[in-house]
Amino acid sequence: MHSPELARIYNPVLSPSVNGSSYSPEEIFQLYLRNFITVAIGAAGVFFFIRLLMAGLAYINAGGDKEAVQKATASLKNALIGILVVLSLFALTWVVETLFGISIFQMTLPSL
């Protein structure tokens, strides 16, 4: 026999305070949205960092081939631009939170 507590399914995406409590659907949607934004920005940063490493290796392995060096240089430039965009997004959210007191990661939606 299983006890009712053991049969409960918990969502690993939500914080432990949400699992098993009575939050409204709007609050749960806000938690999902905040988690999605955080994961998306982090994944973009990791993606562009890996692209930067791959472009650096392509540049090193290009040797004297002029076309390969140009391709690697373009890839390096694009990866650096991507990292700068992600970092500026973090900086922008910090500035908005500091100056205006608006938290993008903890937004409140009006109830329906």
N, CA, C and O atoms as a GROMACS GRO file, in nm:
protein
  448
    1MET      N    1   0.083  -0.118   0.000
    1MET     CA    2   0.000   0.000   0.000
    1MET      C    3   0.088   0.125   0.000
    1MET      O    4   0.185   0.136   0.075
    2HIS      N    5   0.051   0.217  -0.085
    2HIS     CA    6   0.120   0.345  -0.091
    2HIS      C    7   0.044   0.448  -0.011
    2HIS      O    8  -0.079   0.454  -0.016
    3SER      N    9   0.115   0.527   0.060
    3SER     CA   10   0.049   0.637   0.131
    3SER      C   11   0.021   0.749   0.032
    3SER      O   12   0.090   0.759  -0.070
    4PRO      N   13  -0.077   0.834   0.058
    4PRO     CA   14  -0.109   0.944  -0.036
    4PRO      C   15   0.009   1.038  -0.057
    4PRO      O   16   0.022   1.096  -0.165
    5GLU      N   17   0.094   1.055   0.042
    5GLU     CA   18   0.208   1.145   0.028
    5GLU      C   19   0.309   1.089  -0.072
    5GLU      O   20   0.371   1.166  -0.146
    6LEU      N   21   0.327   0.957  -0.075
    6LEU     CA   22   0.422   0.897  -0.167
    6LEU      C   23   0.370   0.896  -0.310
    6LEU      O   24   0.450   0.893  -0.404
    7ALA      N   25   0.240   0.899  -0.328
    7ALA     CA   26   0.182   0.893  -0.462
    7ALA      C   27   0.182   1.029  -0.530
    7ALA      O   28   0.152   1.037  -0.650
    8ARG      N   29   0.213   1.135  -0.459
    8ARG     CA   30   0.211   1.270  -0.516
    8ARG      C   31   0.328   1.287  -0.613
    8ARG      O   32   0.440   1.246  -0.584
    9ILE      N   33   0.302   1.348  -0.726
    9ILE     CA   34   0.405   1.373  -0.826
    9ILE      C   35   0.448   1.518  -0.814
    9ILE      O   36   0.365   1.608  -0.812
   10TYR      N   37   0.578   1.540  -0.805
   10TYR     CA   38   0.632   1.674  -0.792
   10TYR      C   39   0.697   1.718  -0.922
   10TYR      O   40   0.760   1.638  -0.992
   11ASN      N   41   0.681   1.843  -0.954
   11ASN     CA   42   0.740   1.900  -1.074
   11ASN      C   43   0.879   1.952  -1.039
   11ASN      O   44   0.891   2.041  -0.955
   12PRO      N   45   0.986   1.898  -1.102
   12PRO     CA   46   1.121   1.942  -1.066
   12PRO      C   47   1.155   2.083  -1.114
   12PRO      O   48   1.254   2.141  -1.069
   13VAL      N   49   1.076   2.140  -1.206
   13VAL     CA   50   1.104   2.274  -1.257
   13VAL      C   51   1.065   2.380  -1.154
   13VAL      O   52   1.130   2.483  -1.143
   14LEU      N   53   0.960   2.354  -1.082
   14LEU     CA   54   0.912   2.451  -0.984
   14LEU      C   55   0.987   2.435  -0.853
   14LEU      O   56   1.040   2.328  -0.823
   15SER      N   57   0.991   2.540  -0.778
   15SER     CA   58   1.059   2.535  -0.648
   15SER      C   59   0.980   2.445  -0.553
   15SER      O   60   0.860   2.425  -0.572
   16PRO      N   61   1.047   2.392  -0.450
   16PRO     CA   62   0.976   2.303  -0.358
   16PRO      C   63   0.859   2.369  -0.287
   16PRO      O   64   0.766   2.301  -0.244
   17SER      N   65   0.860   2.501  -0.274
   17SER     CA   66   0.749   2.568  -0.207
   17SER      C   67   0.622   2.566  -0.292
   17SER      O   68   0.512   2.584  -0.239
   18VAL      N   69   0.635   2.545  -0.424
   18VAL     CA   70   0.518   2.541  -0.511
   18VAL      C   71   0.456   2.402  -0.512
   18VAL      O   72   0.334   2.388  -0.517
   19ASN      N   73   0.540   2.299  -0.508
   19ASN     CA   74   0.489   2.162  -0.514
   19ASN      C   75   0.403   2.133  -0.392
   19ASN      O   76   0.447   2.145  -0.278
   20GLY      N   77   0.281   2.095  -0.417
   20GLY     CA   78   0.191   2.058  -0.310
   20GLY      C   79   0.124   2.175  -0.241
   20GLY      O   80   0.054   2.154  -0.142
   21SER      N   81   0.142   2.296  -0.288
   21SER     CA   82   0.076   2.410  -0.224
   21SER      C   83  -0.032   2.464  -0.318
   21SER      O   84  -0.047   2.417  -0.431
   22SER      N   85  -0.106   2.561  -0.270
   22SER     CA   86  -0.219   2.610  -0.348
   22SER      C   87  -0.186   2.744  -0.413
   22SER      O   88  -0.238   2.847  -0.372
   23TYR      N   89  -0.100   2.742  -0.514
   23TYR     CA   90  -0.072   2.862  -0.592
   23TYR      C   91  -0.173   2.873  -0.706
   23TYR      O   92  -0.225   2.772  -0.754
   24SER      N   93  -0.200   2.993  -0.747
   24SER     CA   94  -0.294   3.014  -0.857
   24SER      C   95  -0.225   2.981  -0.989
   24SER      O   96  -0.102   2.979  -0.995
   25PRO      N   97  -0.301   2.956  -1.093
   25PRO     CA   98  -0.240   2.927  -1.224
   25PRO      C   99  -0.153   3.042  -1.275
   25PRO      O  100  -0.054   3.019  -1.344
   26GLU      N  101  -0.190   3.167  -1.243
   26GLU     CA  102  -0.110   3.281  -1.287
   26GLU      C  103   0.027   3.280  -1.221
   26GLU      O  104   0.128   3.309  -1.285
   27GLU      N  105   0.031   3.246  -1.092
   27GLU     CA  106   0.158   3.242  -1.021
   27GLU      C  107   0.247   3.128  -1.072
   27GLU      O  108   0.368   3.144  -1.083
   28ILE      N  109   0.186   3.015  -1.104
   28ILE     CA  110   0.263   2.903  -1.158
   28ILE      C  111   0.316   2.939  -1.296
   28ILE      O  112   0.429   2.904  -1.330
   29PHE      N  113   0.234   3.008  -1.378
   29PHE     CA  114   0.280   3.051  -1.510
   29PHE      C  115   0.398   3.147  -1.496
   29PHE      O  116   0.493   3.140  -1.574
   30GLN      N  117   0.393   3.237  -1.398
   30GLN     CA  118   0.503   3.330  -1.376
   30GLN      C  119   0.631   3.256  -1.338
   30GLN      O  120   0.739   3.293  -1.382
   31LEU      N  121   0.618   3.152  -1.257
   31LEU     CA  122   0.736   3.073  -1.219
   31LEU      C  123   0.795   3.002  -1.341
   31LEU      O  124   0.917   3.002  -1.361
   32TYR      N  125   0.708   2.943  -1.424
   32TYR     CA  126   0.756   2.878  -1.546
   32TYR      C  127   0.826   2.979  -1.637
   32TYR      O  128   0.932   2.951  -1.693
   33LEU      N  129   0.766   3.096  -1.653
   33LEU     CA  130   0.822   3.198  -1.740
   33LEU      C  131   0.958   3.245  -1.689
   33LEU      O  132   1.052   3.259  -1.767
   34ARG      N  133   0.969   3.269  -1.559
   34ARG     CA  134   1.096   3.311  -1.500
   34ARG      C  135   1.203   3.203  -1.520
   34ARG      O  136   1.317   3.234  -1.556
   35ASN      N  137   1.167   3.078  -1.495
   35ASN     CA  138   1.262   2.969  -1.514
   35ASN      C  139   1.303   2.956  -1.660
   35ASN      O  140   1.420   2.932  -1.690
   36PHE      N  141   1.207   2.972  -1.752
   36PHE     CA  142   1.238   2.962  -1.894
   36PHE      C  143   1.334   3.072  -1.938
   36PHE      O  144   1.430   3.045  -2.011
   37ILE      N  145   1.310   3.194  -1.894
   37ILE     CA  146   1.397   3.306  -1.932
   37ILE      C  147   1.538   3.284  -1.878
   37ILE      O  148   1.636   3.305  -1.950
   38THR      N  149   1.548   3.240  -1.754
   38THR     CA  150   1.679   3.217  -1.693
   38THR      C  151   1.755   3.106  -1.767
   38THR      O  152   1.874   3.121  -1.795
   39VAL      N  153   1.687   2.997  -1.797
   39VAL     CA  154   1.752   2.886  -1.868
   39VAL      C  155   1.789   2.927  -2.011
   39VAL      O  156   1.896   2.890  -2.059
   40ALA      N  157   1.703   3.002  -2.078
   40ALA     CA  158   1.730   3.043  -2.215
   40ALA      C  159   1.853   3.134  -2.223
   40ALA      O  160   1.936   3.118  -2.312
   41ILE      N  161   1.864   3.229  -2.131
   41ILE     CA  162   1.980   3.319  -2.132
   41ILE      C  163   2.107   3.241  -2.101
   41ILE      O  164   2.211   3.263  -2.164
   42GLY      N  165   2.100   3.152  -2.003
   42GLY     CA  166   2.217   3.070  -1.970
   42GLY      C  167   2.258   2.979  -2.084
   42GLY      O  168   2.377   2.964  -2.113
   43ALA      N  169   2.161   2.917  -2.150
   43ALA     CA  170   2.191   2.829  -2.263
   43ALA      C  171   2.251   2.908  -2.379
   43ALA      O  172   2.341   2.859  -2.447
   44ALA      N  173   2.203   3.029  -2.402
   44ALA     CA  174   2.259   3.113  -2.509
   44ALA      C  175   2.404   3.148  -2.478
   44ALA      O  176   2.489   3.146  -2.567
   45GLY      N  177   2.433   3.179  -2.352
   45GLY     CA  178   2.571   3.208  -2.313
   45GLY      C  179   2.663   3.089  -2.334
   45GLY      O  180   2.774   3.104  -2.385
   46VAL      N  181   2.617   2.971  -2.295
   46VAL     CA  182   2.697   2.849  -2.314
   46VAL      C  183   2.716   2.821  -2.463
   46VAL      O  184   2.825   2.784  -2.506
   47PHE      N  185   2.610   2.838  -2.543
   47PHE     CA  186   2.618   2.814  -2.686
   47PHE      C  187   2.722   2.903  -2.752
   47PHE      O  188   2.805   2.856  -2.830
   48PHE      N  189   2.719   3.033  -2.721
   48PHE     CA  190   2.814   3.124  -2.784
   48PHE      C  191   2.956   3.103  -2.733
   48PHE      O  192   3.052   3.127  -2.807
   49PHE      N  193   2.970   3.060  -2.609
   49PHE     CA  194   3.103   3.029  -2.557
   49PHE      C  195   3.162   2.908  -2.630
   49PHE      O  196   3.280   2.908  -2.665
   50ILE      N  197   3.080   2.806  -2.653
   50ILE     CA  198   3.127   2.689  -2.728
   50ILE      C  199   3.161   2.728  -2.871
   50ILE      O  200   3.260   2.680  -2.927
   51ARG      N  201   3.078   2.815  -2.932
   51ARG     CA  202   3.109   2.863  -3.067
   51ARG      C  203   3.241   2.939  -3.069
   51ARG      O  204   3.317   2.929  -3.165
   52LEU      N  205   3.269   3.016  -2.964
   52LEU     CA  206   3.394   3.089  -2.954
   52LEU      C  207   3.512   2.992  -2.947
   52LEU      O  208   3.614   3.014  -3.014
   53LEU      N  209   3.500   2.888  -2.868
   53LEU     CA  210   3.607   2.788  -2.859
   53LEU      C  211   3.629   2.717  -2.993
   53LEU      O  212   3.743   2.695  -3.034
   54MET      N  213   3.519   2.680  -3.058
   54MET     CA  214   3.532   2.611  -3.188
   54MET      C  215   3.594   2.703  -3.293
   54MET      O  216   3.676   2.658  -3.373
   55ALA      N  217   3.558   2.829  -3.294
   55ALA     CA  218   3.615   2.923  -3.390
   55ALA      C  219   3.763   2.946  -3.361
   55ALA      O  220   3.843   2.958  -3.454
   56GLY      N  221   3.801   2.950  -3.234
   56GLY     CA  222   3.942   2.964  -3.198
   56GLY      C  223   4.022   2.844  -3.244
   56GLY      O  224   4.134   2.859  -3.295
   57LEU      N  225   3.966   2.725  -3.227
   57LEU     CA  226   4.036   2.605  -3.275
   57LEU      C  227   4.046   2.604  -3.428
   57LEU      O  228   4.147   2.563  -3.484
   58ALA      N  229   3.940   2.650  -3.495
   58ALA     CA  230   3.945   2.658  -3.642
   58ALA      C  231   4.051   2.757  -3.687
   58ALA      O  232   4.118   2.734  -3.787
   59TYR      N  233   4.066   2.866  -3.614
   59TYR     CA  234   4.168   2.966  -3.647
   59TYR      C  235   4.308   2.908  -3.628
   59TYR      O  236   4.397   2.930  -3.710
   60ILE      N  237   4.328   2.836  -3.519
   60ILE     CA  238   4.458   2.774  -3.493
   60ILE      C  239   4.491   2.670  -3.599
   60ILE      O  240   4.605   2.661  -3.646
   61ASN      N  241   4.391   2.591  -3.637
   61ASN     CA  242   4.413   2.482  -3.733
   61ASN      C  243   4.412   2.530  -3.878
   61ASN      O  244   4.437   2.450  -3.968
   62ALA      N  245   4.385   2.657  -3.903
   62ALA     CA  246   4.379   2.707  -4.041
   62ALA      C  247   4.515   2.706  -4.107
   62ALA      O  248   4.525   2.695  -4.229
   63GLY      N  249   4.618   2.719  -4.028
   63GLY     CA  250   4.753   2.720  -4.087
   63GLY      C  251   4.771   2.843  -4.172
   63GLY      O  252   4.745   2.955  -4.128
   64GLY      N  253   4.816   2.823  -4.294
   64GLY     CA  254   4.840   2.936  -4.384
   64GLY      C  255   4.730   2.954  -4.486
   64GLY      O  256   4.741   3.042  -4.572
   65ASP      N  257   4.624   2.874  -4.479
   65ASP     CA  258   4.516   2.883  -4.577
   65ASP      C  259   4.438   3.012  -4.554
   65ASP      O  260   4.374   3.032  -4.451
   66LYS      N  261   4.445   3.100  -4.654
   66LYS     CA  262   4.385   3.233  -4.640
   66LYS      C  263   4.233   3.225  -4.624
   66LYS      O  264   4.176   3.299  -4.544
   67GLU      N  265   4.168   3.138  -4.699
   67GLU     CA  266   4.022   3.125  -4.692
   67GLU      C  267   3.977   3.069  -4.557
   67GLU      O  268   3.877   3.114  -4.501
   68ALA      N  269   4.050   2.972  -4.504
   68ALA     CA  270   4.016   2.914  -4.374
   68ALA      C  271   4.036   3.016  -4.261
   68ALA      O  272   3.959   3.019  -4.165
   69VAL      N  273   4.140   3.098  -4.274
   69VAL     CA  274   4.164   3.202  -4.173
   69VAL      C  275   4.051   3.305  -4.176
   69VAL      O  276   4.006   3.351  -4.071
   70GLN      N  277   4.003   3.342  -4.295
   70GLN     CA  278   3.893   3.438  -4.306
   70GLN      C  279   3.764   3.381  -4.246
   70GLN      O  280   3.692   3.452  -4.177
   71LYS      N  281   3.736   3.253  -4.273
   71LYS     CA  282   3.616   3.190  -4.217
   71LYS      C  283   3.626   3.184  -4.065
   71LYS      O  284   3.528   3.212  -3.995
   72ALA      N  285   3.743   3.147  -4.014
   72ALA     CA  286   3.760   3.138  -3.869
   72ALA      C  287   3.750   3.276  -3.804
   72ALA      O  288   3.694   3.289  -3.696
   73THR      N  289   3.804   3.377  -3.869
   73THR     CA  290   3.796   3.513  -3.816
   73THR      C  291   3.650   3.560  -3.812
   73THR      O  292   3.608   3.623  -3.714
   74ALA      N  293   3.574   3.531  -3.915
   74ALA     CA  294   3.432   3.567  -3.917
   74ALA      C  295   3.356   3.493  -3.807
   74ALA      O  296   3.269   3.550  -3.742
   75SER      N  297   3.389   3.366  -3.787
   75SER     CA  298   3.323   3.289  -3.680
   75SER      C  299   3.359   3.344  -3.543
   75SER      O  300   3.273   3.350  -3.455
   76LEU      N  301   3.484   3.382  -3.524
   76LEU     CA  302   3.525   3.443  -3.397
   76LEU      C  303   3.449   3.573  -3.371
   76LEU      O  304   3.402   3.597  -3.260
   77LYS      N  305   3.437   3.654  -3.474
   77LYS     CA  306   3.366   3.781  -3.460
   77LYS      C  307   3.220   3.757  -3.425
   77LYS      O  308   3.165   3.825  -3.338
   78ASN      N  309   3.156   3.663  -3.492
   78ASN     CA  310   3.014   3.634  -3.465
   78ASN      C  311   2.994   3.579  -3.324
   78ASN      O  312   2.897   3.614  -3.257
   79ALA      N  313   3.085   3.492  -3.279
   79ALA     CA  314   3.074   3.437  -3.144
   79ALA      C  315   3.092   3.546  -3.039
   79ALA      O  316   3.021   3.548  -2.938
   80LEU      N  317   3.186   3.635  -3.061
   80LEU     CA  318   3.207   3.745  -2.966
   80LEU      C  319   3.087   3.839  -2.963
   80LEU      O  320   3.049   3.887  -2.856
   81ILE      N  321   3.027   3.865  -3.077
   81ILE     CA  322   2.907   3.949  -3.082
   81ILE      C  323   2.794   3.881  -3.005
   81ILE      O  324   2.721   3.947  -2.931
   82GLY      N  325   2.779   3.750  -3.021
   82GLY     CA  326   2.676   3.675  -2.948
   82GLY      C  327   2.696   3.681  -2.798
   82GLY      O  328   2.601   3.700  -2.723
   83ILE      N  329   2.821   3.665  -2.754
   83ILE     CA  330   2.849   3.673  -2.611
   83ILE      C  331   2.821   3.814  -2.560
   83ILE      O  332   2.766   3.831  -2.451
   84LEU      N  333   2.857   3.915  -2.636
   84LEU     CA  334   2.830   4.053  -2.596
   84LEU      C  335   2.680   4.081  -2.586
   84LEU      O  336   2.637   4.154  -2.497
   85VAL      N  337   2.602   4.024  -2.677
   85VAL     CA  338   2.457   4.042  -2.671
   85VAL      C  339   2.400   3.979  -2.545
   85VAL      O  340   2.316   4.039  -2.477
   86VAL      N  341   2.444   3.857  -2.512
   86VAL     CA  342   2.395   3.789  -2.392
   86VAL      C  343   2.436   3.866  -2.266
   86VAL      O  344   2.355   3.885  -2.176
   87LEU      N  345   2.562   3.910  -2.260
   87LEU     CA  346   2.606   3.986  -2.144
   87LEU      C  347   2.534   4.120  -2.132
   87LEU      O  348   2.503   4.164  -2.022
   88SER      N  349   2.508   4.185  -2.246
   88SER     CA  350   2.435   4.311  -2.240
   88SER      C  351   2.290   4.288  -2.196
   88SER      O  352   2.230   4.376  -2.134
   89LEU      N  353   2.234   4.173  -2.229
   89LEU     CA  354   2.099   4.140  -2.182
   89LEU      C  355   2.098   4.127  -2.030
   89LEU      O  356   2.006   4.178  -1.964
   90PHE      N  357   2.198   4.060  -1.974
   90PHE     CA  358   2.210   4.053  -1.828
   90PHE      C  359   2.226   4.192  -1.769
   90PHE      O  360   2.161   4.226  -1.670
   91ALA      N  361   2.312   4.275  -1.829
   91ALA     CA  362   2.335   4.410  -1.778
   91ALA      C  363   2.208   4.494  -1.788
   91ALA      O  364   2.177   4.570  -1.696
   92LEU      N  365   2.134   4.480  -1.897
   92LEU     CA  366   2.011   4.556  -1.915
   92LEU      C  367   1.908   4.518  -1.809
   92LEU      O  368   1.843   4.606  -1.752
   93THR      N  369   1.893   4.390  -1.781
   93THR     CA  370   1.799   4.350  -1.677
   93THR      C  371   1.841   4.403  -1.541
   93THR      O  372   1.756   4.441  -1.461
   94TRP      N  373   1.970   4.406  -1.514
   94TRP     CA  374   2.018   4.458  -1.386
   94TRP      C  375   1.990   4.608  -1.376
   94TRP      O  376   1.945   4.656  -1.271
   95VAL      N  377   2.015   4.682  -1.484
   95VAL     CA  378   1.991   4.827  -1.482
   95VAL      C  379   1.842   4.856  -1.465
   95VAL      O  380   1.806   4.946  -1.389
   96VAL      N  381   1.757   4.783  -1.534
   96VAL     CA  382   1.612   4.805  -1.522
   96VAL      C  383   1.566   4.775  -1.379
   96VAL      O  384   1.486   4.850  -1.323
   97GLU      N  385   1.618   4.666  -1.321
   97GLU     CA  386   1.580   4.634  -1.183
   97GLU      C  387   1.631   4.738  -1.084
   97GLU      O  388   1.562   4.772  -0.989
   98THR      N  389   1.752   4.789  -1.107
   98THR     CA  390   1.811   4.885  -1.014
   98THR      C  391   1.747   5.023  -1.025
   98THR      O  392   1.710   5.082  -0.924
   99LEU      N  393   1.734   5.074  -1.146
   99LEU     CA  394   1.684   5.210  -1.164
   99LEU      C  395   1.533   5.222  -1.147
   99LEU      O  396   1.485   5.317  -1.085
  100PHE      N  397   1.460   5.127  -1.202
  100PHE     CA  398   1.315   5.139  -1.205
  100PHE      C  399   1.244   5.049  -1.106
  100PHE      O  400   1.124   5.065  -1.083
  101GLY      N  401   1.316   4.955  -1.046
  101GLY     CA  402   1.253   4.864  -0.951
  101GLY      C  403   1.162   4.762  -1.016
  101GLY      O  404   1.078   4.702  -0.949
  102ILE      N  405   1.178   4.742  -1.146
  102ILE     CA  406   1.097   4.644  -1.219
  102ILE      C  407   1.180   4.518  -1.237
  102ILE      O  408   1.287   4.521  -1.299
  103SER      N  409   1.133   4.409  -1.182
  103SER     CA  410   1.205   4.283  -1.195
  103SER      C  411   1.149   4.204  -1.312
  103SER      O  412   1.032   4.165  -1.312
  104ILE      N  413   1.231   4.181  -1.411
  104ILE     CA  414   1.188   4.105  -1.528
  104ILE      C  415   1.175   3.958  -1.493
  104ILE      O  416   1.090   3.887  -1.548
  105PHE      N  417   1.259   3.911  -1.401
  105PHE     CA  418   1.256   3.770  -1.365
  105PHE      C  419   1.148   3.737  -1.263
  105PHE      O  420   1.116   3.620  -1.244
  106GLN      N  421   1.090   3.836  -1.196
  106GLN     CA  422   0.982   3.812  -1.102
  106GLN      C  423   0.867   3.906  -1.134
  106GLN      O  424   0.828   3.990  -1.054
  107MET      N  425   0.813   3.888  -1.252
  107MET     CA  426   0.706   3.974  -1.295
  107MET      C  427   0.574   3.931  -1.232
  107MET      O  428   0.555   3.815  -1.196
  108THR      N  429   0.485   4.024  -1.221
  108THR     CA  430   0.351   3.994  -1.170
  108THR      C  431   0.249   4.024  -1.278
  108THR      O  432   0.247   4.132  -1.337
  109LEU      N  433   0.167   3.927  -1.303
  109LEU     CA  434   0.061   3.941  -1.402
  109LEU      C  435  -0.070   3.970  -1.329
  109LEU      O  436  -0.092   3.916  -1.221
  110PRO      N  437  -0.156   4.051  -1.386
  110PRO     CA  438  -0.285   4.073  -1.320
  110PRO      C  439  -0.369   3.947  -1.325
  110PRO      O  440  -0.363   3.872  -1.422
  111SER      N  441  -0.446   3.924  -1.220
  111SER     CA  442  -0.530   3.805  -1.220
  111SER      C  443  -0.648   3.820  -1.314
  111SER      O  444  -0.700   3.930  -1.338
  112LEU      N  445  -0.687   3.707  -1.367
  112LEU     CA  446  -0.797   3.707  -1.465
  112LEU      C  447  -0.931   3.706  -1.398
  112LEU      O  448  -1.034   3.706  -1.465
   0.00000   0.00000   0.00000
